[in-house]
Each structure stands twice: as structure tokens, then as C-alpha cells.
Amino acid sequence: MDDFDWGEFEAAVQLLKSAVPKNLPFRDVIRAATGHHILPFDNSARAVVKEVEEWIEANCLILSDHIESEYQGRPNELGNYLERILMNKLQMALPTIRCEMPRTAAGHAQAVGYPDGILFSGDNVLYFDVKIYQAKTKETTLRSFYYQPTNQSKIHHDAPHFLIGFEVESLGGNNSSPFRIVDYNIVDVYDMNVNFKAEFNTNNRNIYNLERP
């Protein structure tokens, strides 16, 4: 770490301790982290989302049957599973829209991190994220959306961003598979606010390999 600027690091920590407000506009966070803007939706971008929504509305039962019969696990990984299924089906079903995984600055398609997908349609570029929730969690204030700035950002366009949230329920009532889709919501994140939580962390391997006092 010879080239690490500890003076800048200390200044950054002091800033995080004292000056980061709550309820930051997410669009400002993206602009600061990537240099690109989350744009408001215009009629052309809305038409792209409408086409996606019409497909979801017509095929929601198929998606639900798929996760009910195929997915095994708890809800924390169901969103990732559903995201891949949805993107594959949209890519095959919508001839005027190209749906794919965003690429990093190095050109690698990457599933981890925001956003999950990117849509191309004519001159339109749109980013989207896929989430799941349950009826009992829809109105809670528990953290459910995360964004981590990185030097391998997947955002390379000024574009509208939206989120597709699928409401699911555990058929056994025990918060594990099988699940089915109950409903869905599509929301524009242009006016979404986020909070910032700074933390430093480690793991048990590092902790319990330390010397005794």
C-alpha cells in the first residue's frame, strides 16, 4: 500500500463522519459515482417500458409457474434467479428490444451490483433492476436496495432507470421455496432517495487468527 494516500483517506473518513446527509437523491449518487445521469422518462422511453410491462402482464403466470417448480431456496437469492429468467425471456420474446446484462468498464458482462439489466430499443437506452418483496415487507423500512460505487461501473450511458419489483409468497408459509408470484410493480427511480452507511468490516478468519493479548 505504498502508493495509498493516507492523508486523503483520513480526510474522506472525516467527511463521512460529519457531512453526508440522509435522503440523498439517487440520481445525484449515480452522477457522482459514474459521471452519467439518470434521466427522466420521455414518451419514447415510456413506450419501451410499456412493451416490457405488457409482456410481464401476459406472462406473469408462466414466470410464477417457473419459479414455483424450479427454484429451490430462500427468498434472498430468488431475486437473482428471477432476474436471469426474466432477462432471457424478454430477449427472446421482444424483437424490437435487446435485453442484456450490463458490462463493466473492462467489457465484462456482470450480474453482481446495480443495475441488473440494460435495454436497447432504437435510440433508447434504459437501465433496470429486479427485486422481490413479500406482502409483509412491502411497507417496512428495512434496507432492501443497495448500491456500491466501483471503478468497474456498469453504467455507461445517460439514461432513464427503473425497477421491477415482484411480490412473491412462500406457499408453505415458512419463507422458503416453493414461491409464487402474486403481483408486480414497475417504478421510475428518478426521484428515489437513498441513505448512506459507512462501515469497515472483517470476517471471523481474520478475527480469530489474531494473537492473544
C-alpha positions as CSV (number, residue, x, y, z in Angstrom):
1,M,0.0,0.0,0.0
2,D,3.0,2.3,-0.6
3,D,1.0,4.4,-3.1
4,F,-2.0,4.8,-0.8
5,D,-2.7,8.4,0.1
6,W,-3.4,8.2,3.9
7,G,-4.0,11.9,4.1
8,E,-6.8,11.7,1.5
9,F,-8.2,8.7,3.3
10,E,-8.3,10.4,6.7
11,A,-10.0,13.4,5.1
12,A,-12.6,11.2,3.5
13,V,-13.3,9.4,6.8
14,Q,-13.8,12.7,8.5
15,L,-16.2,13.8,5.7
16,L,-18.2,10.6,6.1
17,K,-18.4,11.1,9.8
18,S,-19.8,14.6,9.6
19,A,-21.2,15.7,6.3
20,V,-23.1,13.1,4.4
21,P,-26.8,13.9,4.6
22,K,-29.6,11.4,4.7
23,N,-32.1,11.1,1.9
24,L,-29.7,11.7,-0.9
25,P,-31.2,11.8,-4.4
26,F,-30.1,8.5,-6.0
27,R,-29.6,10.3,-9.3
28,D,-27.0,12.5,-7.7
29,V,-25.2,9.5,-6.3
30,I,-25.1,7.9,-9.7
31,R,-23.8,11.1,-11.3
32,A,-21.1,11.5,-8.7
33,A,-20.0,7.8,-9.0
34,T,-20.2,7.3,-12.7
35,G,-20.3,10.7,-14.4
36,H,-23.6,9.7,-16.1
37,H,-27.1,11.0,-15.4
38,I,-30.3,9.2,-14.6
39,L,-32.7,10.8,-17.0
40,P,-36.4,11.5,-16.6
41,F,-38.6,9.3,-18.8
42,D,-39.9,10.8,-22.0
43,N,-42.6,9.3,-24.2
44,S,-40.2,7.2,-26.2
45,A,-38.7,5.6,-23.1
46,R,-42.1,5.0,-21.6
47,A,-43.1,3.1,-24.7
48,V,-40.2,0.7,-24.2
49,V,-41.3,0.1,-20.6
50,K,-44.9,-0.3,-21.7
51,E,-43.8,-3.1,-24.0
52,V,-41.9,-4.8,-21.2
53,E,-44.9,-4.4,-18.8
54,E,-47.3,-5.8,-21.4
55,W,-45.2,-8.9,-21.7
56,I,-44.9,-9.3,-18.0
57,E,-48.7,-8.9,-17.6
58,A,-49.3,-11.5,-20.2
59,N,-46.7,-14.0,-18.9
60,C,-46.7,-13.4,-15.2
61,L,-48.3,-16.8,-14.6
62,I,-45.6,-18.5,-16.7
63,L,-42.9,-16.8,-14.6
64,S,-44.7,-17.8,-11.4
65,D,-45.0,-21.4,-12.5
66,H,-41.3,-21.5,-13.4
67,I,-40.1,-20.3,-10.1
68,E,-42.6,-22.5,-8.2
69,S,-41.4,-25.7,-9.9
70,E,-37.7,-24.9,-10.5
71,Y,-36.4,-22.6,-7.7
72,Q,-35.2,-24.2,-4.5
73,G,-34.0,-21.9,-1.8
74,R,-34.8,-18.9,0.4
75,P,-36.0,-15.5,-0.8
76,N,-32.7,-13.7,-0.6
77,E,-31.5,-15.5,-3.8
78,L,-34.8,-15.7,-5.5
79,G,-34.4,-12.1,-6.9
80,N,-31.2,-13.1,-8.7
81,Y,-32.8,-16.2,-10.1
82,L,-35.9,-14.4,-11.3
83,E,-33.8,-11.6,-12.8
84,R,-31.9,-14.1,-15.1
85,I,-35.2,-15.9,-16.1
86,L,-36.9,-12.6,-16.9
87,M,-34.0,-11.2,-19.0
88,N,-33.7,-14.4,-21.0
89,K,-37.4,-14.4,-21.8
90,L,-37.5,-10.7,-22.7
91,Q,-34.6,-11.1,-25.0
92,M,-36.3,-14.0,-26.8
93,A,-39.9,-12.5,-26.8
94,L,-39.4,-8.8,-27.8
95,P,-37.9,-8.4,-31.2
96,T,-37.7,-4.6,-31.1
97,I,-35.8,-4.6,-27.7
98,R,-32.4,-6.0,-26.9
99,C,-32.2,-7.0,-23.2
100,E,-28.9,-8.0,-21.7
101,M,-26.6,-7.8,-18.7
102,P,-24.7,-4.5,-18.4
103,R,-21.0,-4.6,-19.0
104,T,-18.2,-3.2,-16.8
105,A,-15.6,-0.7,-18.0
106,A,-13.4,-3.7,-18.9
107,G,-16.2,-5.0,-21.1
108,H,-17.2,-7.9,-18.9
109,A,-20.9,-8.8,-18.5
110,Q,-21.5,-8.8,-14.7
111,A,-24.5,-9.9,-12.7
112,V,-23.4,-8.6,-9.4
113,G,-24.3,-5.0,-8.4
114,Y,-26.6,-2.3,-9.7
115,P,-28.1,-2.3,-12.3
116,D,-29.2,-5.8,-13.2
117,G,-30.1,-5.2,-16.9
118,I,-30.0,-2.8,-19.8
119,L,-32.5,-2.4,-22.6
120,F,-31.7,-1.1,-26.1
121,S,-34.6,-0.1,-28.4
122,G,-33.9,2.2,-31.4
123,D,-32.2,5.3,-29.9
124,N,-33.4,4.4,-26.4
125,V,-31.2,3.0,-23.6
126,L,-32.7,2.1,-20.3
127,Y,-31.3,0.5,-17.2
128,F,-33.3,-1.6,-14.8
129,D,-33.1,-3.6,-11.6
130,V,-35.2,-6.6,-10.5
131,K,-36.3,-7.0,-6.9
132,I,-38.6,-9.2,-4.9
133,Y,-40.7,-8.5,-1.9
134,Q,-43.4,-10.1,0.2
135,A,-46.6,-8.5,1.3
136,K,-45.4,-8.4,4.9
137,T,-42.3,-6.5,3.9
138,K,-43.7,-4.0,1.4
139,E,-44.3,-1.2,3.9
140,T,-41.3,-1.9,6.2
141,T,-38.3,0.4,6.5
142,L,-35.7,-2.4,6.4
143,R,-33.0,-1.8,3.8
144,S,-33.9,-3.5,0.5
145,F,-31.9,-1.6,-2.1
146,Y,-28.1,-1.3,-2.2
147,Y,-25.7,0.5,-4.5
148,Q,-21.9,0.3,-4.2
149,P,-19.8,2.6,-6.3
150,T,-16.9,0.8,-8.0
151,N,-14.2,1.6,-10.6
152,Q,-15.9,-1.1,-12.7
153,S,-19.2,0.6,-13.1
154,K,-21.9,-1.0,-15.3
155,I,-23.4,2.4,-16.2
156,H,-22.0,4.0,-19.3
157,H,-25.0,6.0,-20.7
158,D,-27.2,8.9,-19.6
159,A,-30.5,7.0,-19.4
160,P,-33.7,6.5,-17.5
161,H,-33.6,3.9,-14.8
162,F,-36.5,1.8,-13.5
163,L,-37.1,-1.0,-11.1
164,I,-39.3,-4.1,-11.5
165,G,-40.5,-5.4,-8.1
166,F,-42.2,-8.8,-8.0
167,E,-44.3,-9.6,-5.0
168,V,-43.9,-13.3,-4.0
169,E,-45.3,-15.5,-1.3
170,S,-44.0,-18.7,0.2
171,L,-46.6,-21.4,-0.5
172,G,-45.5,-23.3,2.6
173,G,-45.7,-20.1,4.7
174,N,-42.2,-20.8,6.1
175,N,-40.3,-18.2,4.0
176,S,-38.7,-20.8,1.7
177,S,-39.5,-22.5,-1.6
178,P,-41.8,-23.1,-3.3
179,F,-42.7,-19.5,-4.1
180,R,-45.2,-18.0,-6.4
181,I,-45.6,-14.5,-7.9
182,V,-48.6,-12.6,-6.5
183,D,-48.1,-9.2,-8.2
184,Y,-45.5,-6.8,-9.6
185,N,-44.7,-3.1,-9.6
186,I,-42.6,-1.1,-12.1
187,V,-41.3,2.2,-10.7
188,D,-39.2,5.1,-12.0
189,V,-36.2,5.6,-9.7
190,Y,-35.6,9.2,-10.9
191,D,-37.0,10.6,-7.6
192,M,-35.8,7.9,-5.3
193,N,-33.8,8.9,-2.3
194,V,-31.1,6.7,-0.6
195,N,-29.2,6.8,2.7
196,F,-25.5,6.3,3.1
197,K,-24.0,3.9,5.7
198,A,-20.2,3.9,6.0
199,E,-18.7,0.8,7.7
200,F,-15.4,-1.1,7.8
201,N,-15.7,-4.8,8.2
202,T,-13.8,-8.0,8.5
203,N,-14.5,-11.7,9.0
204,N,-14.1,-14.5,11.5
205,R,-11.0,-15.8,9.8
206,N,-9.2,-12.5,10.3
207,I,-10.5,-12.1,13.8
208,Y,-9.7,-15.5,15.3
209,N,-6.2,-15.7,13.7
210,L,-5.1,-12.7,15.7
211,E,-2.6,-13.1,18.6
212,R,-3.7,-13.4,22.2
213,P,-3.2,-10.3,24.3
